Amino acid sequence: MSELKKLFLLVAAFLGIWFLPLDSGRFVGAIYESLALARWYAREHVLLCLVPAFLIAGAISVFVSSAAVMRYLGAGARKLVAYPIAAVSGTILAVCSCTVLPLFASIYKRGAGLGPATSFLYSGPAINVLAIVLTARVLGPRLGLARAVGAVVFAVVIGVLMELIFRREEQARQATVLPSETETPRRLWQDVVFVASMIGFLVFANWGRPAADETGIWVAVFRAKWILSGVFAALTVLSLVLWFRRDEVRDWGESSWTFALQILPLLLGGVLVAGFLLGGPGGTDRGVIPNHWIETAVGGNSILANLFASVAGAFMYFATLTEVPILKGLMDSGMGEGPALSLLLAGPALSLPSMLVIRSVMGTKKTVVYVALVIVLSTTAGFLYGLIA
């Protein structure tokens, strides 16, 4: 950093402190709301949501081989197998729109079809088990279900459309791809059982308390949540003892810790910013952005409101899981449920940095079509959901 830049930063920091509006009730209230939202998030969602998610992400990065991915997403894979696997891959990945890019570039350059590869590219950051659980718990089960279904359907539709639109170019590219002979060193079912046991613990340990007048399976599962969580935790430990060496367990721990270090600072920053701008979990209208601004831009359920939410979400960067507290603040400030779904379907899957990297992998034309498909589909889904919500 040059001396001139250092001087500029020092002057900017000095002026910022000099002109702090400490006499403004809204500014001081926004600071309080920022800390209140961070405390709420730490108490409600860190130990039972984030920690298991980091362990799952570490297991995926260490124990799932690239050869196994290619077997099911490669150009020679059956479409009825490749697309569902790519579409639901996000349920075991807790990654953001930038973290998924190296995985996408790797499978695409090694021969994965454009359709399954873009399905994976969308699904990876758009949906994961933790995102489903958090969305349902924080924003309501109806919106959580709509996000889960929409993301899986979008992943398939976007992949199929990309493959159809660029069929000729894909045929030429596939002719230059050599098949990989690499075999995975571990049996696939063992990895599946291990990861599924951790996902089971994550889901049931965070099973939300039903409403007072609610009955049925949700109540029954809630009453047995800790028994079910204990069963899945025991299965995880048993899998480690039977199938994994000590050095592999160490690698898993190191990978999970690295993942936590990458996400936690961004997550904390996102929560603090959301609270400061939009207020805490109670919707007190004490953030620096007044409620009526939000209501004007994304209130109601017009096409323009959904389009604004989709475009804004597509260009913003959401660190993994930060979209949930941000949406909580927006909805408490007057955002409609339709635009909220539009942002949930477009925001986590895209960002301006990810667009630049995707362009370097697929080229400008494919990137523009991919981004346009995400925005159009998100806007349409949000508008339709808003009509019935």
PANULO-391640 format. One record per residue (C-alpha): residue in one letter; residue number from 0; x, y, z. Coordinates in pm, 1 decimal. Layout:
REM PANULO-391640
A  NUM  X  Y  Z;
...
This chain:
REM PANULO-391640
M  0  0.0  0.0  0.0;
S  1  139.4  336.6  -104.9;
E  2  193.3  617.1  144.8;
L  3  -73.6  824.1  -30.9;
K  4  -332.6  550.0  19.8;
K  5  -237.6  519.6  385.6;
L  6  -279.8  894.6  427.5;
F  7  -617.7  884.0  254.8;
L  8  -741.7  603.3  483.7;
L  9  -621.3  783.6  795.3;
V  10  -791.7  1105.7  690.5;
A  11  -1112.8  920.6  602.4;
A  12  -1112.9  742.0  940.4;
F  13  -1047.6  1067.5  1122.8;
L  14  -1330.7  1248.6  943.2;
G  15  -1565.2  955.9  1001.7;
I  16  -1499.8  966.8  1376.2;
W  17  -1517.6  1347.7  1380.6;
F  18  -1862.7  1353.6  1222.6;
L  19  -2015.6  1057.3  1407.9;
P  20  -2383.4  1151.3  1460.4;
L  21  -2389.1  1052.6  1826.3;
D  22  -2664.1  1306.4  1891.3;
S  23  -2893.3  1118.2  1652.8;
G  24  -3131.6  882.9  1830.0;
R  25  -3164.5  666.0  1519.6;
F  26  -2786.0  622.5  1485.8;
V  27  -2739.1  526.4  1851.5;
G  28  -3042.2  299.1  1835.9;
A  29  -2901.2  131.4  1525.1;
I  30  -2579.2  47.2  1712.3;
Y  31  -2783.6  -113.5  1989.0;
E  32  -2995.5  -306.0  1737.9;
S  33  -2680.4  -429.4  1564.0;
L  34  -2545.1  -578.9  1887.2;
A  35  -2888.5  -712.7  1983.3;
L  36  -2921.2  -897.9  1654.6;
A  37  -2569.2  -1042.0  1691.9;
R  38  -2651.0  -1167.3  2044.0;
W  39  -2976.4  -1321.8  1924.9;
Y  40  -2802.8  -1495.4  1635.8;
A  41  -2523.2  -1628.2  1858.4;
R  42  -2767.6  -1769.0  2113.9;
E  43  -3009.7  -1921.5  1867.7;
H  44  -2804.6  -2048.4  1575.8;
V  45  -2432.9  -2098.3  1639.1;
L  46  -2379.6  -2410.7  1850.0;
L  47  -2642.2  -2638.9  1698.1;
C  48  -2649.1  -2491.8  1345.3;
L  49  -2310.6  -2355.4  1250.4;
V  50  -2081.0  -2602.4  1426.9;
P  51  -2241.6  -2911.7  1264.3;
A  52  -2239.7  -2728.9  930.6;
F  53  -1865.2  -2666.4  954.3;
L  54  -1808.7  -3035.1  1031.4;
I  55  -2020.0  -3138.9  731.8;
A  56  -1837.7  -2898.0  501.3;
G  57  -1501.7  -3026.1  624.1;
A  58  -1609.4  -3386.0  562.0;
I  59  -1720.2  -3305.8  208.2;
S  60  -1390.8  -3136.8  124.0;
V  61  -1176.4  -3416.9  271.1;
F  62  -1364.0  -3743.1  215.5;
V  63  -1563.8  -3697.6  -108.6;
S  64  -1331.7  -3750.7  -403.3;
S  65  -1346.3  -3563.6  -731.4;
A  66  -1364.8  -3898.7  -912.5;
A  67  -1694.5  -3972.4  -736.9;
V  68  -1827.2  -3634.2  -845.9;
M  69  -1727.1  -3697.0  -1207.1;
R  70  -1891.3  -4037.8  -1207.0;
Y  71  -2232.0  -3883.7  -1147.7;
L  72  -2197.2  -3538.8  -1308.7;
G  73  -1970.9  -3616.8  -1603.5;
A  74  -2065.1  -3590.8  -1967.9;
G  75  -2128.0  -3964.7  -1989.9;
A  76  -2355.4  -3979.7  -1688.1;
R  77  -2725.1  -4050.8  -1732.6;
K  78  -2927.9  -3730.1  -1733.1;
L  79  -3187.4  -3875.5  -1497.1;
V  80  -2903.2  -3931.7  -1250.6;
A  81  -2683.2  -3626.0  -1314.1;
Y  82  -2946.0  -3354.7  -1279.5;
P  83  -3109.9  -3472.6  -954.6;
I  84  -2767.2  -3521.2  -794.4;
A  85  -2650.8  -3176.3  -906.4;
A  86  -2978.9  -3018.6  -795.7;
V  87  -2972.8  -3157.4  -441.9;
S  88  -2596.1  -3125.0  -393.8;
G  89  -2655.6  -2803.1  -204.6;
T  90  -2819.4  -2998.4  75.6;
I  91  -2474.1  -3121.9  181.5;
L  92  -2273.9  -2811.0  95.9;
A  93  -2260.0  -2497.4  312.7;
V  94  -2087.9  -2273.1  61.2;
C  95  -2136.7  -1921.1  -69.8;
S  96  -2148.4  -1808.3  -432.0;
C  97  -1770.7  -1760.3  -435.2;
T  98  -1669.7  -2073.0  -241.7;
V  99  -1848.3  -2300.9  -490.3;
L  100  -1656.7  -2158.5  -787.4;
P  101  -1339.1  -2372.6  -759.5;
L  102  -1554.5  -2686.6  -740.2;
F  103  -1757.1  -2575.9  -1040.3;
A  104  -1449.2  -2484.8  -1246.3;
S  105  -1288.1  -2818.7  -1164.2;
I  106  -1579.0  -3040.5  -1264.7;
Y  107  -1655.1  -2829.4  -1572.8;
K  108  -1300.3  -2832.3  -1705.6;
R  109  -1262.3  -3203.6  -1632.0;
G  110  -1562.8  -3293.6  -1844.8;
A  111  -1884.3  -3234.7  -1652.8;
G  112  -2167.3  -3143.7  -1886.6;
L  113  -2271.4  -2779.6  -1899.6;
G  114  -2619.8  -2866.4  -1776.5;
P  115  -2521.7  -3063.0  -1462.6;
A  116  -2230.4  -2825.2  -1396.9;
T  117  -2454.7  -2515.6  -1394.6;
S  118  -2713.8  -2703.4  -1188.0;
F  119  -2440.4  -2767.3  -934.2;
L  120  -2320.1  -2407.0  -961.4;
Y  121  -2666.1  -2278.1  -873.3;
S  122  -2760.1  -2540.3  -617.6;
G  123  -2437.4  -2528.4  -416.8;
P  124  -2480.7  -2180.9  -264.8;
A  125  -2856.6  -2151.8  -318.4;
I  126  -2958.1  -2428.7  -82.0;
N  127  -2808.3  -2644.4  190.7;
V  128  -2948.2  -2820.6  494.0;
L  129  -2847.6  -2542.8  729.6;
A  130  -3006.0  -2281.2  502.0;
I  131  -3332.5  -2477.5  497.3;
V  132  -3336.6  -2513.3  874.8;
L  133  -3242.0  -2150.2  939.7;
T  134  -3489.6  -2013.0  687.0;
A  135  -3772.1  -2221.5  830.3;
R  136  -3688.1  -2133.1  1190.8;
V  137  -3621.4  -1762.4  1140.2;
L  138  -3850.2  -1668.7  849.6;
G  139  -4118.3  -1935.0  887.5;
P  140  -4166.7  -2292.5  762.8;
R  141  -4369.2  -2186.0  457.3;
L  142  -4093.6  -1963.7  322.4;
G  143  -3833.5  -2226.2  411.4;
L  144  -4021.6  -2489.9  210.9;
A  145  -4068.6  -2250.8  -81.7;
R  146  -3695.7  -2179.6  -82.9;
A  147  -3604.1  -2547.9  -74.6;
V  148  -3844.2  -2648.0  -353.2;
G  149  -3766.9  -2341.8  -564.4;
A  150  -3390.4  -2387.8  -544.9;
V  151  -3403.7  -2756.6  -641.2;
V  152  -3645.0  -2690.5  -929.6;
F  153  -3443.7  -2389.6  -1047.6;
A  154  -3122.1  -2592.2  -1045.5;
V  155  -3272.6  -2848.5  -1283.7;
V  156  -3449.4  -2594.4  -1505.8;
I  157  -3142.7  -2370.1  -1537.2;
G  158  -2918.3  -2667.8  -1615.0;
V  159  -3154.7  -2807.0  -1880.6;
L  160  -3200.9  -2465.6  -2044.9;
M  161  -2826.3  -2397.4  -2050.0;
E  162  -2764.3  -2735.7  -2212.1;
L  163  -3034.0  -2676.9  -2474.3;
I  164  -2928.5  -2320.6  -2556.0;
F  165  -2560.2  -2410.9  -2597.8;
R  166  -2602.5  -2764.8  -2732.8;
R  167  -2374.8  -2722.5  -3035.9;
E  168  -2095.6  -2557.5  -2840.8;
E  169  -2119.0  -2830.6  -2578.0;
Q  170  -2092.7  -3106.4  -2836.5;
A  171  -1771.9  -2951.4  -2968.4;
R  172  -1629.3  -2914.9  -2615.8;
Q  173  -1717.8  -3268.2  -2513.5;
A  174  -1533.2  -3404.5  -2816.2;
T  175  -1207.4  -3271.2  -2667.6;
V  176  -1259.6  -3414.9  -2318.0;
L  177  -1070.9  -3729.0  -2219.9;
P  178  -1242.1  -3963.6  -1972.7;
S  179  -1094.1  -3985.4  -1625.2;
E  180  -983.2  -4324.5  -1496.0;
T  181  -932.0  -4211.4  -1136.9;
E  182  -1113.8  -4421.1  -875.8;
T  183  -1228.6  -4301.4  -538.2;
P  184  -1023.4  -4459.3  -254.1;
R  185  -1327.6  -4500.9  -27.7;
R  186  -1657.0  -4678.0  -83.4;
L  187  -1925.6  -4430.1  -169.8;
W  188  -2185.0  -4572.2  69.8;
Q  189  -1951.5  -4524.2  365.2;
D  190  -1909.1  -4155.1  288.6;
V  191  -2284.3  -4122.9  236.5;
V  192  -2363.8  -4280.9  574.8;
F  193  -2106.7  -4062.5  751.4;
V  194  -2224.5  -3735.5  598.6;
A  195  -2592.7  -3830.3  626.4;
S  196  -2553.1  -3899.9  999.0;
M  197  -2417.2  -3548.6  1054.1;
I  198  -2696.3  -3400.3  842.3;
G  199  -2949.0  -3596.3  1049.1;
F  200  -2808.3  -3449.3  1369.9;
L  201  -2817.8  -3099.8  1221.5;
V  202  -3179.9  -3132.1  1110.2;
F  203  -3326.0  -3283.4  1426.7;
A  204  -3118.8  -3084.7  1677.7;
N  205  -3263.1  -2769.5  1517.8;
W  206  -3618.9  -2895.0  1479.2;
G  207  -3833.4  -2591.6  1554.6;
R  208  -4086.7  -2575.6  1836.3;
P  209  -4438.1  -2615.5  1690.9;
A  210  -4716.5  -2368.6  1752.8;
A  211  -4931.6  -2420.0  2062.3;
D  212  -5228.3  -2543.7  1857.2;
E  213  -5025.6  -2755.1  1617.2;
T  214  -5050.3  -3136.1  1604.8;
G  215  -4914.7  -3417.9  1391.0;
I  216  -4571.4  -3531.1  1281.9;
W  217  -4399.9  -3196.8  1353.6;
V  218  -4500.3  -3218.3  1720.5;
A  219  -4403.2  -3586.1  1747.0;
V  220  -4060.9  -3520.8  1599.2;
F  221  -4007.4  -3219.8  1825.5;
R  222  -4077.8  -3429.9  2132.7;
A  223  -3825.8  -3691.1  2017.3;
K  224  -3572.6  -3445.7  1872.4;
W  225  -3295.8  -3514.7  2123.3;
I  226  -3341.2  -3890.6  2096.6;
L  227  -3316.0  -3871.2  1718.4;
S  228  -3023.6  -3629.1  1741.3;
G  229  -2845.1  -3867.2  1978.5;
V  230  -2895.8  -4160.2  1741.4;
F  231  -2742.2  -3967.4  1451.6;
A  232  -2456.3  -3840.8  1670.6;
A  233  -2381.9  -4199.8  1778.9;
L  234  -2388.9  -4312.8  1415.7;
T  235  -2138.1  -4038.9  1328.5;
V  236  -1900.3  -4152.0  1602.3;
L  237  -1942.0  -4518.0  1505.6;
S  238  -1863.1  -4435.9  1141.7;
L  239  -1545.3  -4257.1  1247.7;
V  240  -1431.5  -4552.1  1460.6;
L  241  -1502.7  -4817.0  1198.0;
W  242  -1402.5  -4653.0  870.2;
F  243  -1161.1  -4365.1  926.8;
R  244  -795.7  -4353.0  1022.7;
R  245  -663.4  -4113.0  1284.6;
D  246  -483.5  -3897.6  1027.0;
E  247  -806.2  -3868.4  826.9;
V  248  -995.0  -3751.8  1133.0;
R  249  -721.4  -3492.7  1192.8;
D  250  -749.9  -3372.8  832.9;
W  251  -1126.1  -3348.8  875.1;
G  252  -1087.8  -3137.5  1187.6;
E  253  -837.1  -2907.3  1019.8;
S  254  -1060.3  -2864.1  716.4;
S  255  -1363.7  -2788.5  933.7;
W  256  -1162.6  -2535.1  1135.6;
T  257  -1042.7  -2366.8  817.4;
F  258  -1400.7  -2347.4  695.7;
A  259  -1509.2  -2191.1  1025.4;
L  260  -1232.8  -1930.1  1007.8;
Q  261  -1340.1  -1835.8  656.2;
I  262  -1711.2  -1801.2  735.7;
L  263  -1747.4  -1683.0  1094.2;
P  264  -1590.0  -1336.8  1049.4;
L  265  -1803.6  -1271.1  741.0;
L  266  -2111.2  -1406.3  914.6;
L  267  -2059.2  -1187.8  1220.6;
G  268  -1997.5  -886.1  999.6;
G  269  -2312.4  -957.2  800.6;
V  270  -2524.3  -988.0  1114.4;
L  271  -2385.4  -664.7  1261.1;
V  272  -2441.3  -475.2  936.7;
A  273  -2794.2  -614.7  903.1;
G  274  -2881.3  -506.8  1256.6;
F  275  -2728.3  -162.3  1210.8;
L  276  -2901.8  -95.3  880.0;
L  277  -3234.5  -264.0  938.4;
G  278  -3280.9  -314.7  1312.8;
G  279  -3285.2  -617.7  1540.1;
P  280  -3502.6  -931.1  1538.9;
G  281  -3801.5  -751.4  1689.4;
G  282  -3862.8  -522.8  1392.4;
T  283  -3836.8  -206.3  1604.1;
D  284  -3760.6  30.6  1313.4;
R  285  -3444.2  149.1  1489.1;
G  286  -3197.3  77.3  1210.8;
V  287  -3049.8  364.2  1011.1;
I  288  -3272.7  273.5  714.6;
P  289  -3634.4  369.3  793.1;
N  290  -3908.5  115.0  730.0;
H  291  -4083.9  324.6  468.4;
W  292  -3777.7  312.7  241.8;
I  293  -3794.8  -66.0  239.7;
E  294  -4168.6  -65.1  189.6;
T  295  -4132.7  163.6  -112.3;
A  296  -3869.7  -53.9  -284.5;
V  297  -3971.4  -411.2  -198.5;
G  298  -4300.6  -381.8  -15.1;
G  299  -4608.3  -547.5  -160.0;
N  300  -4586.2  -793.8  -446.2;
S  301  -4547.7  -604.9  -773.8;
I  302  -4333.2  -730.3  -1061.3;
L  303  -4099.8  -433.4  -1010.3;
A  304  -4058.2  -510.2  -639.9;
N  305  -3968.2  -872.5  -716.0;
L  306  -3738.6  -770.1  -1000.7;
F  307  -3563.2  -516.2  -777.3;
A  308  -3511.6  -780.2  -509.3;
S  309  -3376.3  -1032.0  -763.1;
V  310  -3134.3  -790.0  -929.8;
A  311  -3014.3  -642.3  -600.7;
G  312  -2963.7  -989.2  -457.4;
A  313  -2780.2  -1110.7  -768.3;
F  314  -2517.1  -836.0  -745.5;
M  315  -2479.4  -832.9  -365.6;
Y  316  -2239.7  -1070.0  -191.1;
F  317  -2390.2  -1290.5  76.6;
A  318  -2150.8  -1485.1  293.9;
T  319  -2292.0  -1827.6  372.6;
L  320  -2608.3  -1800.2  585.0;
T  321  -2598.7  -1420.3  617.7;
E  322  -2899.0  -1394.2  385.7;
V  323  -3125.1  -1525.9  664.8;
P  324  -3065.6  -1251.5  926.8;
I  325  -3056.7  -990.1  650.8;
L  326  -3395.3  -1108.5  519.8;
K  327  -3526.9  -1115.2  876.3;
G  328  -3441.9  -748.3  911.9;
L  329  -3588.6  -662.4  571.6;
M  330  -3915.5  -843.9  636.3;
D  331  -3948.0  -684.0  979.2;
S  332  -3901.9  -352.5  798.3;
G  333  -4184.2  -411.5  550.9;
M  334  -4046.9  -634.9  274.1;
G  335  -4314.4  -849.7  108.6;
E  336  -4293.1  -1229.4  116.6;
G  337  -4276.9  -1248.5  -263.2;
P  338  -3971.3  -1020.2  -297.2;
A  339  -3817.9  -1200.5  1.3;
L  340  -3836.5  -1530.9  -186.8;
S  341  -3700.5  -1360.5  -501.3;
L  342  -3396.8  -1241.6  -306.1;
L  343  -3352.5  -1581.9  -139.3;
L  344  -3348.2  -1757.5  -476.6;
A  345  -3120.3  -1507.5  -653.5;
G  346  -2898.9  -1360.5  -381.2;
P  347  -2703.5  -1653.4  -234.6;
A  348  -2652.4  -1811.5  -579.6;
L  349  -2492.2  -1506.0  -741.0;
S  350  -2270.5  -1208.9  -665.1;
L  351  -2067.0  -966.2  -870.7;
P  352  -1735.6  -1140.3  -781.2;
S  353  -1879.6  -1479.5  -873.6;
M  354  -2002.2  -1346.3  -1208.4;
L  355  -1649.7  -1237.7  -1298.4;
V  356  -1508.8  -1582.2  -1216.6;
I  357  -1788.0  -1765.4  -1398.5;
R  358  -1714.6  -1555.7  -1706.9;
S  359  -1351.1  -1665.8  -1696.6;
V  360  -1463.1  -2030.3  -1693.7;
M  361  -1761.8  -2034.9  -1931.0;
G  362  -1719.4  -1716.6  -2132.6;
T  363  -1925.7  -1397.6  -2151.6;
K  364  -2225.2  -1529.4  -2347.0;
K  365  -2291.7  -1828.6  -2122.7;
T  366  -2245.7  -1618.4  -1811.8;
V  367  -2494.7  -1354.3  -1928.4;
V  368  -2753.2  -1621.2  -2009.4;
Y  369  -2697.0  -1794.2  -1673.9;
V  370  -2737.6  -1471.0  -1475.3;
A  371  -3045.2  -1371.3  -1676.4;
L  372  -3208.3  -1710.3  -1613.9;
V  373  -3151.6  -1680.2  -1238.8;
I  374  -3298.4  -1327.9  -1225.2;
V  375  -3601.4  -1401.9  -1445.7;
L  376  -3689.3  -1727.0  -1268.2;
S  377  -3642.0  -1570.8  -922.1;
T  378  -3862.3  -1273.9  -1011.2;
T  379  -4135.2  -1501.3  -1151.4;
A  380  -4127.8  -1738.6  -853.6;
G  381  -4137.3  -1453.4  -603.4;
F  382  -4432.2  -1287.5  -777.3;
L  383  -4632.0  -1612.6  -794.0;
Y  384  -4550.4  -1696.9  -432.7;
G  385  -4659.1  -1350.3  -324.1;
L  386  -4998.2  -1403.4  -485.2;
I  387  -5072.0  -1709.9  -271.2;
A  388  -4877.8  -1621.2  47.4;
